Amino acid sequence: MLGEVFYWVFNMGIAAAVTGAVVILIGKIKRIPRRFAHILWLVPFLRMWLPLGLGSKYSLMSLISNVTTKTVVVYEGHGTFTMMNYIMAANSYFPITYKIRLLEDLFGVASVIWIIVAAAVLVSLGILYAVTKSELSDASHLRDNVYLSEKVTSPAVYGVLRPKIVLPADFANRDLTYILAHENTHIRNADNLWRAAAFVTAAVHWFNPLAWVFLKRFLSETELACDERVLSRYGEKEKKAYATALVDCAEAKSVFASAFGGAKVRVRVDSILSYKKLSLFSGAFFAALAAVILYVLLTNAA
């Protein structure tokens, strides 16, 4: 049973690798809004969790299915739900019967190693979260959901279910306008929850090196998208002030924290200074384009 689960997890990892590579290429287009690029990262992460997909002749998978994949039909009705089978190591499915006994033994051993390492990584992440939360338990309340602590070096949102903004102790008398705007935007978009989900996904797919590459890109895009959302509420004059506030904050790195200075500062400053608000037409165009790309990348071969 565990070997069958790993068989499909391995297949999902390959599908995620294909779609993630496409998302990276799209993200390199400079005219693409970072909020748009950020949303597209849903595709590879969903691919790592969902073995089923609606069959479509317009799917990216349809283009490559004739040479590299086989489609396993799960349900046929008003729509055909399929599972992408890149490995093609079995003669039949549900339950899987492998072409040779060696493959069955191989997936059986690999599945045990997979689940042990995945559990170890998840436990480590849980301990890290608990330790971080404990370390900040003595933070002093400043106002609203804002706290001060001598144990942090940069403003950040800590916590997943009940996030709070924690600032370095010497920030009490600073102008916090842009810092709080950024961190509250993280909270409104539940970025720490998505961040934690991304780490859990990478832990489950620890054997896939691209899962960690995608995780790093996703976290970077999260900060860039947050910057854009903040700037969309300000005028052109505030861009330099916002960029200056970012540079003034030291870079912080924490697994479950969304830090104001937590991504590559130079990249973010360049993105901030080149930001232009979207018109109503541009917003509608990118929303429609995102829907099309999500459909093409999330559906399976018909």
Secondary structure, DSSP 8 states (H G I E B T S, - for coil): -HHHHHHHHHHHHHHHHHHHHHHHHHHT-TTS-HHHHHHHTHHHHHHTT--EEEEETTSHHHHHHHHH-EEEEEEESSSEEEEEESS--EEETTTTEESSHHHHHHHHHHHHHHHHHHHHHHHHHHHHHHHHHHHTTT-EEEETTEEEETT-SS-EEE-SSS-EEEEEGGGTTS--HHHHHHHHHHHHTTHHHHHHHHHHHHHHTTT-HHHHHHHHHHHHHHHHHHHHHHHTTS-TTHHHHHHHHHHHS-----TTEEETT-S-HHHHHHHHHT-----HHHHHHHHHHHHHHHHHHHSEE-
